[in-house]
């Protein structure tokens, strides 16, 4: 897993990971909102998009991220269950 971006917001950290499962799977993106509750204890929320090669986000404040660029992989069109966000969409984290 490659870390793509880290965005800090008070006690919350938003980390965007690029996943690569190897030759038989496609790239993907995991967006994790991580907040320490106690030392050594994190509350984590995850948004996952399969068949995405790259994703660029803009922090809007108030726990919102806007998608400013998304690059699907060639496998995205072959998966009818894969619903990708669009440029301009806002994610609440």
C-alpha positions as CSV (number, residue, x, y, z in Angstrom):
1,X,0.0,0.0,0.0
2,X,1.3,3.4,-1.0
3,X,0.3,6.5,1.0
4,X,-0.9,9.1,-1.4
5,X,-1.9,12.1,0.8
6,X,-2.1,13.0,4.5
7,X,-4.5,15.8,5.6
8,X,-4.5,16.9,9.2
9,X,-7.6,18.4,10.9
10,X,-7.4,19.0,14.6
11,X,-7.1,15.5,16.1
12,X,-8.2,13.8,12.9
13,X,-5.9,12.5,10.2
14,X,-7.1,11.6,6.7
15,X,-4.9,9.2,4.8
16,X,-5.4,8.2,1.2
17,X,-3.8,4.8,0.3
18,X,-3.2,3.4,-3.1
19,X,-3.8,-0.4,-3.0
20,X,-2.2,-2.9,-5.3
21,X,-3.1,-6.6,-4.7
22,X,-0.7,-7.9,-7.3
23,X,-1.0,-9.2,-10.9
24,X,-4.5,-10.6,-10.5
25,X,-6.2,-7.5,-9.0
26,X,-6.6,-3.9,-10.0
27,X,-5.4,-0.8,-8.2
28,X,-7.8,0.8,-5.8
29,X,-8.0,3.7,-3.3
30,X,-8.8,3.6,0.4
31,X,-9.6,6.9,2.2
32,X,-9.2,6.4,6.0
33,X,-10.3,8.9,8.6
34,X,-8.3,8.2,11.7
35,X,-8.8,9.8,15.1
36,X,-7.0,9.0,18.3
37,X,-9.6,8.5,21.1
38,X,-7.0,7.4,23.8
39,X,-3.3,6.7,23.5
40,X,-3.0,3.6,21.3
41,X,-6.7,3.6,20.4
42,X,-7.9,4.9,17.1
43,X,-11.4,5.4,15.6
44,X,-11.2,4.6,11.9
45,X,-13.7,5.1,9.1
46,X,-12.9,3.9,5.6
47,X,-14.2,4.7,2.1
48,X,-12.9,2.3,-0.6
49,X,-13.0,2.7,-4.4
50,X,-11.9,-0.2,-6.5
51,X,-10.5,0.3,-10.0
52,X,-9.0,3.7,-9.3
53,X,-5.4,4.5,-10.2
54,X,-5.2,8.0,-8.7
55,X,-7.3,10.3,-6.7
56,X,-6.7,14.0,-5.8
57,X,-8.6,15.6,-3.0
58,X,-9.1,19.1,-1.7
59,X,-9.9,19.7,2.0
60,X,-12.9,22.0,2.3
61,X,-13.1,22.3,6.1
62,X,-15.9,21.0,8.3
63,X,-14.7,17.4,7.7
64,X,-15.4,17.5,4.0
65,X,-13.2,16.6,1.0
66,X,-13.8,17.4,-2.6
67,X,-12.7,15.2,-5.4
68,X,-10.6,17.4,-7.8
69,X,-9.2,14.6,-10.0
70,X,-9.9,10.9,-10.4
71,X,-8.2,8.5,-12.7
72,X,-10.0,5.1,-13.1
73,X,-8.1,2.1,-14.3
74,X,-9.0,0.3,-17.5
75,X,-10.8,-2.4,-15.4
76,X,-13.3,0.1,-14.1
77,X,-15.6,-0.2,-17.2
78,X,-15.6,-4.0,-16.9
79,X,-17.1,-4.1,-13.4
80,X,-20.8,-3.2,-13.5
81,X,-20.9,-3.1,-9.6
82,X,-18.2,-0.5,-9.4
83,X,-19.6,3.0,-8.8
84,X,-16.9,5.7,-8.8
85,X,-17.3,9.2,-7.6
86,X,-17.0,12.1,-10.0
87,X,-14.9,15.3,-10.0
88,X,-16.6,17.8,-7.8
89,X,-18.3,15.3,-5.5
90,X,-17.9,16.1,-1.8
91,X,-17.1,13.4,0.7
92,X,-18.0,13.8,4.4
93,X,-15.4,12.2,6.6
